[in-house]
Protein backbone atom coordinates (compact mmCIF):
# COMPACT_ATOMS: atom_id res chain seq x y z
CA UNK A 1 0.00 0.00 0.00
CA UNK A 2 1.33 3.45 -0.91
CA UNK A 3 1.77 5.65 2.15
CA UNK A 4 0.58 9.23 1.66
CA UNK A 5 3.43 11.71 1.89
CA UNK A 6 1.95 14.89 0.43
CA UNK A 7 5.47 16.00 -0.46
CA UNK A 8 6.60 16.90 -3.98
CA UNK A 9 10.23 16.65 -2.89
CA UNK A 10 10.25 12.95 -2.02
CA UNK A 11 11.58 11.07 -5.06
CA UNK A 12 8.61 9.08 -6.39
CA UNK A 13 8.40 5.33 -6.37
CA UNK A 14 8.89 3.73 -9.78
CA UNK A 15 5.21 2.73 -9.84
CA UNK A 16 4.18 6.38 -9.53
CA UNK A 17 6.15 7.60 -12.55
CA UNK A 18 4.05 7.95 -15.71
CA UNK A 19 5.71 6.60 -18.83
CA UNK A 20 4.72 6.86 -22.45
CA UNK A 21 2.01 4.36 -23.24
CA UNK A 22 2.86 1.49 -25.56
CA UNK A 23 2.46 2.56 -29.18
CA UNK A 24 1.67 6.14 -28.22
CA UNK A 25 3.43 9.20 -29.59
CA UNK A 26 4.76 11.86 -27.26
CA UNK A 27 2.65 14.97 -26.70
CA UNK A 28 3.43 18.58 -25.86
CA UNK A 29 1.72 21.04 -23.55
CA UNK A 30 1.97 24.84 -23.61
CA UNK A 31 1.71 26.39 -20.15
CA UNK A 32 1.64 30.18 -19.80
CA UNK A 33 2.36 31.99 -16.54
CA UNK A 34 -0.35 34.60 -17.02
CA UNK A 35 0.48 37.45 -14.71
CA UNK A 36 0.92 41.16 -14.10
CA UNK A 37 3.79 43.23 -15.52
CA UNK A 38 6.42 44.14 -12.94
CA UNK A 39 10.11 44.94 -12.72
CA UNK A 40 11.92 41.64 -12.26
CA UNK A 41 14.92 43.43 -10.78
CA UNK A 42 12.97 45.45 -8.19
CA UNK A 43 11.89 44.27 -4.73
CA UNK A 44 8.53 42.51 -4.57
CA UNK A 45 5.57 44.81 -3.90
CA UNK A 46 1.82 44.43 -3.52
CA UNK A 47 1.17 47.54 -5.61
CA UNK A 48 2.76 49.36 -8.51
CA UNK A 49 2.43 46.58 -11.06
CA UNK A 50 0.94 47.11 -14.52
CA UNK A 51 -1.41 45.15 -16.76
CA UNK A 52 -0.40 46.69 -20.08
CA UNK A 53 0.36 43.29 -21.62
CA UNK A 54 -3.18 41.98 -21.14
CA UNK A 55 -4.44 42.94 -24.65
CA UNK A 56 -1.57 40.94 -26.14
CA UNK A 57 -3.19 37.78 -24.80
CA UNK A 58 -5.64 38.03 -27.71
CA UNK A 59 -2.83 37.86 -30.28
CA UNK A 60 -1.25 34.97 -28.39
CA UNK A 61 -4.50 33.03 -28.33
CA UNK A 62 -5.13 33.60 -32.04
CA UNK A 63 -1.60 32.41 -32.81
CA UNK A 64 -2.01 29.14 -30.94
CA UNK A 65 -5.49 28.56 -32.33
CA UNK A 66 -4.05 28.77 -35.85
CA UNK A 67 -1.47 26.18 -34.82
CA UNK A 68 -4.05 23.81 -33.36
CA UNK A 69 -2.72 24.28 -29.84
CA UNK A 70 -4.90 24.72 -26.73
CA UNK A 71 -2.64 26.52 -24.25
CA UNK A 72 -3.34 26.58 -20.56
CA UNK A 73 -3.26 30.06 -19.04
CA UNK A 74 -2.15 29.79 -15.43
CA UNK A 75 -3.74 33.00 -14.19
CA UNK A 76 -2.84 34.88 -11.04
CA UNK A 77 -4.86 37.29 -8.90
CA UNK A 78 -4.29 40.55 -10.84
CA UNK A 79 -5.20 38.81 -14.10
CA UNK A 80 -8.39 37.32 -12.62
CA UNK A 81 -9.35 40.79 -11.37
CA UNK A 82 -8.89 42.39 -14.80
CA UNK A 83 -12.06 42.51 -16.90
CA UNK A 84 -10.12 42.65 -20.17
CA UNK A 85 -8.21 39.47 -19.34
CA UNK A 86 -11.37 37.67 -18.30
CA UNK A 87 -13.05 38.77 -21.52
CA UNK A 88 -10.23 37.53 -23.76
CA UNK A 89 -9.47 34.29 -21.98
CA UNK A 90 -13.05 33.59 -20.95
CA UNK A 91 -14.23 33.71 -24.56
CA UNK A 92 -11.48 31.31 -25.63
CA UNK A 93 -12.22 29.02 -22.72
CA UNK A 94 -15.93 28.98 -23.52
CA UNK A 95 -15.05 28.15 -27.14
CA UNK A 96 -12.92 25.22 -26.00
CA UNK A 97 -9.70 26.65 -27.46
CA UNK A 98 -7.77 27.11 -24.21
CA UNK A 99 -7.72 25.99 -20.60
CA UNK A 100 -7.58 28.05 -17.41
CA UNK A 101 -5.44 27.08 -14.43
CA UNK A 102 -4.12 28.89 -11.37
CA UNK A 103 -0.77 30.52 -10.68
CA UNK A 104 -0.21 31.88 -7.20
CA UNK A 105 1.90 35.02 -6.68
CA UNK A 106 1.55 35.31 -2.89
CA UNK A 107 2.61 38.93 -2.64
CA UNK A 108 -0.41 40.12 -4.68
CA UNK A 109 -2.92 37.48 -3.52
CA UNK A 110 -5.13 37.94 -0.44
CA UNK A 111 -5.12 37.56 2.47
CA UNK A 112 -2.36 40.16 2.77
CA UNK A 113 -0.91 39.32 6.17
CA UNK A 114 2.68 38.29 5.49
CA UNK A 115 5.66 40.57 5.10
CA UNK A 116 6.51 41.11 1.45
CA UNK A 117 10.06 39.94 0.85
CA UNK A 118 12.07 37.51 -1.26
CA UNK A 119 11.59 34.55 1.08
CA UNK A 120 7.82 34.99 1.22
CA UNK A 121 7.61 35.28 -2.57
CA UNK A 122 7.76 31.47 -2.52
CA UNK A 123 4.30 30.34 -1.39
CA UNK A 124 5.69 27.16 0.12
CA UNK A 125 7.62 29.20 2.70
CA UNK A 126 4.45 30.71 4.15
CA UNK A 127 2.67 29.31 7.21
CA UNK A 128 0.40 26.46 6.17
CA UNK A 129 -2.84 28.23 7.07
CA UNK A 130 -1.88 31.32 5.07
CA UNK A 131 -0.71 29.28 2.09
CA UNK A 132 -4.01 27.42 2.06
CA UNK A 133 -6.03 30.63 2.41
CA UNK A 134 -4.30 32.19 -0.60
CA UNK A 135 -4.79 29.04 -2.67
CA UNK A 136 -8.48 28.99 -1.79
CA UNK A 137 -8.95 32.68 -2.54
CA UNK A 138 -7.41 32.30 -6.00
CA UNK A 139 -9.31 29.09 -6.73
CA UNK A 140 -12.62 30.69 -5.80
CA UNK A 141 -11.91 33.86 -7.79
CA UNK A 142 -11.14 31.83 -10.91
CA UNK A 143 -14.29 29.77 -10.41
CA UNK A 144 -16.41 32.88 -10.07
CA UNK A 145 -14.84 34.76 -12.98
CA UNK A 146 -14.42 31.91 -15.49
CA UNK A 147 -17.33 29.67 -14.56
CA UNK A 148 -15.37 26.68 -13.34
CA UNK A 149 -12.88 25.86 -10.61
CA UNK A 150 -9.32 25.25 -11.85
CA UNK A 151 -7.80 21.79 -11.58
CA UNK A 152 -4.21 22.74 -12.54
CA UNK A 153 -1.91 24.77 -10.29
CA UNK A 154 1.48 26.39 -10.57
CA UNK A 155 3.21 28.09 -7.69
CA UNK A 156 4.65 31.41 -8.76
CA UNK A 157 8.44 31.26 -8.86
CA UNK A 158 8.00 27.44 -8.74
CA UNK A 159 7.60 27.87 -4.98
CA UNK A 160 6.14 24.62 -3.67
CA UNK A 161 6.42 23.64 -0.02
CA UNK A 162 6.23 20.33 1.84
CA UNK A 163 2.50 20.78 2.56
CA UNK A 164 1.45 22.04 -0.88
CA UNK A 165 0.31 18.73 -2.34
CA UNK A 166 -2.05 17.94 0.52
CA UNK A 167 -3.57 21.42 0.31
CA UNK A 168 -4.01 21.21 -3.45
CA UNK A 169 -5.75 17.86 -3.21
CA UNK A 170 -8.01 19.14 -0.44
CA UNK A 171 -8.98 22.16 -2.57
CA UNK A 172 -9.91 20.05 -5.60
CA UNK A 173 -6.82 20.45 -7.76
CA UNK A 174 -5.70 17.37 -9.67
CA UNK A 175 -2.47 18.48 -11.35
CA UNK A 176 0.49 20.61 -10.33
CA UNK A 177 3.09 21.97 -12.75
CA UNK A 178 5.39 23.88 -10.39
CA UNK A 179 8.43 21.61 -10.46
CA UNK A 180 11.16 22.94 -12.74
CA UNK A 181 13.30 19.86 -13.05
CA UNK A 182 17.03 20.53 -13.17
CA UNK A 183 16.92 23.89 -11.35
CA UNK A 184 18.01 24.89 -7.85
CA UNK A 185 16.41 27.99 -6.27
CA UNK A 186 17.84 27.61 -2.75
CA UNK A 187 20.09 30.65 -3.09
CA UNK A 188 16.96 32.83 -3.21
CA UNK A 189 15.06 30.92 -0.46
CA UNK A 190 13.32 28.65 -2.98
CA UNK A 191 13.10 24.90 -3.66
CA UNK A 192 15.75 22.54 -5.00
CA UNK A 193 14.57 20.65 -8.10
CA UNK A 194 17.98 19.48 -9.34
CA UNK A 195 17.10 15.80 -9.07
CA UNK A 196 13.38 15.97 -9.88
CA UNK A 197 12.19 13.56 -12.59
CA UNK A 198 11.22 14.72 -16.06
CA UNK A 199 8.39 12.20 -16.20
CA UNK A 200 5.03 13.03 -14.64
CA UNK A 201 4.42 11.35 -11.30
CA UNK A 202 1.72 10.87 -8.70
CA UNK A 203 2.08 12.49 -5.29
CA UNK A 204 -0.04 10.66 -2.72
CA UNK A 205 -1.63 12.61 0.10
CA UNK A 206 -4.21 11.95 2.78
CA UNK A 207 -6.63 14.01 0.66
CA UNK A 208 -6.01 12.19 -2.62
CA UNK A 209 -3.37 12.06 -5.34
CA UNK A 210 -1.95 15.01 -7.26
CA UNK A 211 -0.27 14.51 -10.63
CA UNK A 212 3.00 16.44 -10.92
CA UNK A 213 3.66 17.51 -14.52
CA UNK A 214 7.16 19.05 -14.35
CA UNK A 215 8.29 21.81 -16.66
CA UNK A 216 10.66 20.15 -19.13
CA UNK A 217 14.39 20.77 -18.96
CA UNK A 218 16.87 18.33 -20.50
CA UNK A 219 20.63 18.02 -20.41
CA UNK A 220 22.51 17.53 -23.66
CA UNK A 221 26.17 17.31 -24.56
CA UNK A 222 28.98 14.85 -25.11
CA UNK A 223 28.90 13.50 -21.57
CA UNK A 224 25.39 12.12 -21.97
CA UNK A 225 23.49 10.99 -18.86
CA UNK A 226 26.38 11.96 -16.58
CA UNK A 227 25.98 15.58 -17.65
CA UNK A 228 23.20 16.47 -15.24
CA UNK A 229 25.08 15.79 -11.96
CA UNK A 230 28.29 17.24 -13.42
CA UNK A 231 26.48 20.43 -14.40
CA UNK A 232 25.10 20.94 -10.91
CA UNK A 233 28.39 20.09 -9.23
CA UNK A 234 30.39 22.56 -11.31
CA UNK A 235 27.73 25.26 -11.62
CA UNK A 236 27.99 25.89 -7.88
CA UNK A 237 31.42 27.41 -8.53
CA UNK A 238 30.07 30.35 -10.51
CA UNK A 239 27.28 31.63 -12.71
CA UNK A 240 29.35 31.36 -15.91
CA UNK A 241 30.39 27.73 -15.48
CA UNK A 242 27.23 26.40 -17.12
CA UNK A 243 27.79 28.57 -20.19
CA UNK A 244 31.41 27.40 -20.41
CA UNK A 245 30.34 23.75 -20.26
CA UNK A 246 27.87 24.37 -23.08
CA UNK A 247 30.46 26.14 -25.25
CA UNK A 248 32.79 23.18 -24.81
CA UNK A 249 30.00 20.83 -25.88
CA UNK A 250 30.29 18.83 -22.67
CA UNK A 251 26.91 19.45 -21.03
CA UNK A 252 24.12 21.93 -21.67
CA UNK A 253 20.95 22.57 -19.68
CA UNK A 254 18.10 23.35 -22.11
CA UNK A 255 14.65 24.41 -20.91
CA UNK A 256 11.67 24.24 -23.25
CA UNK A 257 10.90 27.95 -23.32
CA UNK A 258 11.23 30.80 -25.83
CA UNK A 259 12.66 32.93 -23.01
CA UNK A 260 16.42 32.82 -23.35
CA UNK A 261 16.66 29.53 -25.26
CA UNK A 262 17.45 29.76 -29.00
CA UNK A 263 15.16 27.78 -31.27
CA UNK A 264 17.90 25.45 -32.49
CA UNK A 265 18.75 24.45 -28.92
CA UNK A 266 15.07 23.95 -28.11
CA UNK A 267 14.75 21.66 -31.14
CA UNK A 268 17.72 19.70 -29.82
CA UNK A 269 16.01 19.46 -26.44
CA UNK A 270 12.85 18.15 -28.11
CA UNK A 271 14.87 15.41 -29.78
CA UNK A 272 16.53 14.48 -26.47
CA UNK A 273 13.18 14.38 -24.68
CA UNK A 274 11.72 12.12 -27.35
CA UNK A 275 14.75 9.85 -27.16
CA UNK A 276 14.36 9.64 -23.38
CA UNK A 277 10.77 8.48 -23.82
CA UNK A 278 9.02 11.35 -22.09
CA UNK A 279 5.25 11.11 -22.54
CA UNK A 280 4.71 14.89 -22.39
CA UNK A 281 6.98 17.82 -23.23
CA UNK A 282 5.97 20.79 -21.06
CA UNK A 283 6.72 24.23 -22.57
CA UNK A 284 6.36 27.42 -20.56
CA UNK A 285 6.73 31.20 -20.73
CA UNK A 286 5.49 34.36 -18.98
CA UNK A 287 2.63 36.36 -20.48
CA UNK A 288 4.38 39.76 -20.01
CA UNK A 289 6.82 38.60 -22.72
CA UNK A 290 3.94 39.04 -25.16
CA UNK A 291 4.53 42.80 -25.08
CA UNK A 292 7.95 44.48 -25.52
CA UNK A 293 9.56 45.99 -22.45
CA UNK A 294 8.21 43.79 -19.66
CA UNK A 295 10.75 40.98 -19.40
CA UNK A 296 14.45 40.57 -20.18
CA UNK A 297 13.51 38.31 -23.09
CA UNK A 298 11.35 40.67 -25.17
CA UNK A 299 12.67 44.23 -25.09
CA UNK A 300 11.63 45.44 -28.54
CA UNK A 301 9.22 44.85 -31.40
CA UNK A 302 11.98 42.90 -33.14
CA UNK A 303 12.29 40.68 -30.07
CA UNK A 304 8.56 40.02 -30.17
CA UNK A 305 8.81 39.02 -33.83
CA UNK A 306 11.59 36.61 -32.86
CA UNK A 307 9.43 35.28 -30.03
CA UNK A 308 6.70 34.22 -32.46
CA UNK A 309 9.27 33.06 -35.00
CA UNK A 310 10.64 30.79 -32.26
CA UNK A 311 7.23 29.20 -31.95
CA UNK A 312 6.96 28.83 -35.74
CA UNK A 313 10.18 26.83 -35.73
CA UNK A 314 9.26 24.78 -32.68
CA UNK A 315 5.77 23.88 -33.89
CA UNK A 316 7.19 22.86 -37.27
CA UNK A 317 9.80 20.68 -35.59
CA UNK A 318 7.23 19.08 -33.29
CA UNK A 319 5.04 18.30 -36.30
CA UNK A 320 7.97 16.71 -38.13
CA UNK A 321 8.72 14.56 -35.08
CA UNK A 322 5.08 13.50 -34.75
CA UNK A 323 4.52 15.25 -31.41
CA UNK A 324 0.94 16.49 -31.07
CA UNK A 325 -0.46 19.10 -28.72
CA UNK A 326 -2.27 17.92 -25.61
CA UNK A 327 -4.32 19.33 -22.74
CA UNK A 328 -4.48 18.93 -18.98
CA UNK A 329 -7.53 16.69 -19.31
CA UNK A 330 -5.71 14.39 -21.74
CA UNK A 331 -2.60 14.26 -19.53
CA UNK A 332 -4.67 13.34 -16.50
CA UNK A 333 -6.57 10.70 -18.47
CA UNK A 334 -3.26 9.17 -19.57
CA UNK A 335 -1.97 9.15 -16.00
CA UNK A 336 -5.21 7.65 -14.71
CA UNK A 337 -4.88 4.80 -17.21
CA UNK A 338 -1.45 3.75 -16.09
CA UNK A 339 1.33 4.18 -13.62
CA UNK A 340 4.73 3.69 -15.27
CA UNK A 341 7.44 1.52 -13.79
CA UNK A 342 10.59 2.93 -15.32
CA UNK A 343 14.05 3.43 -13.84
CA UNK A 344 14.93 6.92 -12.61
CA UNK A 345 17.00 8.99 -15.02
N, C-alpha and C positions, 0 to 999 in steps of 0.2 A: 504493500500500500504506500502511495506517495504521501509523505508528510508535508503539510502546508508550511511554507517558509515565508511567503509574502515578500521576498527580497530579490530584486532584480540583479543583485551583485553576487549571489551564489551561482557558481557555474552549474548550468543545468545538467540533469542526468541525460544520458544518451537517448532514452526513450522520450524525452520531452523536446528534443530538437526536431524540427520539421524539415524533411528532405524533399527534394523534387520527386513527384510521383512518377511511377514507372510509365514510360512512354510520353510523359508530358514535356512540353517545352517550357523554358523559363519565362517568367513574366516580369514586367517592370511597373513601378508605382511612382507617381509624381506627388510628393508631399511639399506643401508650400507653407512656410511659417508666415502667417498672414497677420501683420502687426503694424503698430504705429511707426512713424518716422522719428528717429532720435539720433543724437550724436553718439556714435559708438565709442568715442574717446572720452566723453564727459562722464562725470559721476552719475549714477542712477538717480532719477527724480520722478516723483509722482505726477508732476505737471511739467509743462513746457514742451511736450512732444507735439508733433504735427501729424496730419492725416492727408497731406497733399498727394501722396501716391495712390490713394484709394481709387480715383477714376481709372488709373492704369490697370486695375484688376479686370476691367471690361475687355481691354485689348488682349490681356493674358488669356482670359477665358476663351475669346474667339480664336486665338492662335491654337490652343489645345483642342478645341472642338474640331477645327479643320484637320488636325492630325489624328483624330479619333481617340483622343486621350481624355479620361475623366479625372482631373486632378482632385486631390483632397486639400481643401483650404483649412488649415489648422488656425482658427481665429482666436484672437485674444480679446480682452475686455474692451479696449478702445475701439477695435473694429466692430465688435458686436453692438456697441453703443452708437455707431455711425450709421445714419439712415441711408447714405449713399452706398456704403458697403453692403448693407443688408439688402438693398434693392438689386444691386448687381449680382451678388452671390446667391441671394434667395431665388431670383428668377432662374438662374442656371441650375440650382438645386431642384427647384420644382420641375424643370424640364428634364431632369435626369442626366445632366451633362457634367455634373461635378458632385463632390461629396463635401460635407462640412464636419470638421472635427474641432477639438479644443486645443489651444496652446496657452499655457498659463505663465504670464509675466507677473510675478507676485507683487512687484513694486507699484503696479497700476491696477491691481485687482483687489476689490474689497473682500473682507474687512481690512481697513488700513490701520493696523495696530502695531506692526513691527517697525523697527528702525530701518530706514532705507540705506543700505550699504551693499558692498560687493558680496559679502557672505550671504546676506539674506536675499540676494538676487537669484539664488538657487533655491527653489521651493522646498527641496528635500532637506534643507538645513533649518527650516522653520519648525516651531513646536507642532506636534502632530495635530492638535485641535485646530490651529490656525491654518495649517496646510489643507486640512479637510474642508474647512469653512470656505477657503478660496476656491478649491476645486468645485464645491457644491454651488457657489455663487456663479461661477462661470458656466457650469453645466446648465443651471436653471435659466440663465440669461440666453444661452444659445437655444435652448428648447423654446423659450417664449418668443424669440425673435425669428427663428427659422422653422418653427413648427415641428421640431423633433429633437429629442435629446441626443447628444453626440455619443458615439461608442468608441471613438478613437481619441487618444490623448497624446500630447507631447508637452513635456516640461520645458518651458523657456530656458535657454542656455543648457539644455539637456540635463537639467537639475533634478534628477530623481533622488529619493532618499530611501532608507531601509523600510519605511512603512508605506511607501507610495502604492505598491501593488495591492495591498489589502484595501486601502482607501478607494482606489479606482474600481476594484471589483464590487465593493459595497455600494458605490455610487452608480453602478450600472454600465461602466465602461467595459469593453471586451478586448481592446487592443491598445497597446502603448507603442510609441515609436520615438522614444526619448534617448535610447542608447545609441551613441555614436561610436561604434566599434573602432578600436585602434587609436583612440584619443584619450589623453590624460588631462583633466582639468583641476587637479589638486592644487596647483600653484595659485589658482584664483579662488580657492575654497570649494571647488566643485568635485564631481565624481571622477573616478578612475575607470575608464572603459578599455584600457589597453588590451586586455585578454578576453573581451566579450566576443561571443560567437558572431559570425556573419549570417548564420541561419536563423530563421525565426525559432522561438522556443516558448513553451508554456511555463508560466510562473504560477505555482499553486499557492493559494491563500485559504484562510478559513472562510472567506466570503465567496470563493469560486476561483476559477483560473483566468489569468490575463495572458493574452498572446503578446509577446514582445517581438516587434518587427523592426530590427535595428536598421539605422541609416547605413548604407553600404559604403565601406571603405576597404580597398584591397591593397595588398603590397606586391609590387612587381620588382623585377630586377634579376640580375644574374645569380643571386644567392638562392632564389626560390623560396621555399617554405621557411627557411631559417631567417629570412629577411625581417620578418615582423619583430621577433625578440631583439635582433641586432639593432634595428632602427631605434627601438625604445631605450636600449641600453646606452647607445651612443648619443642619442638626441638629448639626454639629460646634461650633456657637457656643454651645450650651447644651442642657440636658436638656429644657427646656420649649418649645423651638422647634417640635418636631414637634407637640405638642399645640396650639400657637397656629396652625400651618398647617392643622390639621384643623378647628379652630373657625372659621377663615375660609373653609373649604370649598375651599381651594386644592389641598392634597394630603394624603392620609391613608394611613398604612401600616396594613394590616389583616391580621393573622395568623389562620389558621383554627384557633382554639383557644378553649375556653370559659374560659381563664384570662386574665382582664383585657380580653376583647373582648366587648362587648355583642352580644346575638343579632341585633339589627337591622343592626349593622355587619357581622357575619359573613355574614348573608344578602346584603348588598350585595357583599361580597367573592366569594361564590359566583357571583353574577351576572356580576361582572367576569371571574372565571376562566373561566366558560363562554364569555363573549364573546371572550376571548383565545384560545379553542380548546385549552385545556389538556386532555390526555387523562385525567389523574388529579388530583383534589383531595386533598391529603394533610393530614388533621387530626391534631392531637397534643395531649396533655396529660400531666401527671405523676400517677402513681397515688396519692401521698399526698394529693392534693386530694379523694380519695374519702372522706376522713374529716375532720371539722372540726378546725382547729387546727394543721395541718401545713404549710400553704403560705399565702402572702399572699392567695390567691384564695378560699379556703374557710375562714373563721374560725368559723363558727357553723352550727347546724342549718339556719337559714334560708338561709345561703349554699349549703349542700349541696342544698337544695330547688331553689334557683335554678340550680345547676349542672345538675341533671337536666332542669329546665324549659328551659334553653338547648338541650340536646340534643333535646328534644321539638320545639322550634321549628325547629331546623336540619334534623332528619330530615324534618319535614313540608315544609320549603322544598325540600330536595333531591328529594323525591318529586314535588312539583309541577313541578320543572324537569326531571324525567326523568333524574336522576342516580342510578345504582344503586351499591350497595356492591360493592367488589371485594376481592381478596386479593393477597398477594405472588405467589402462583403465577400468577394471571391477569395481573398487571402484567408479570411476566417473560415470559409467553407472548406478550403483545402486543408487547413490545420485541423478542423473538426474531423475530417475524413481519416486522418492518419497522424501518427506520431512517429517521426523518423528515428532510426537507431543507427546513427552514423558516428564515426570517430571524430573527436574534436580536432579542429585544424589550428 
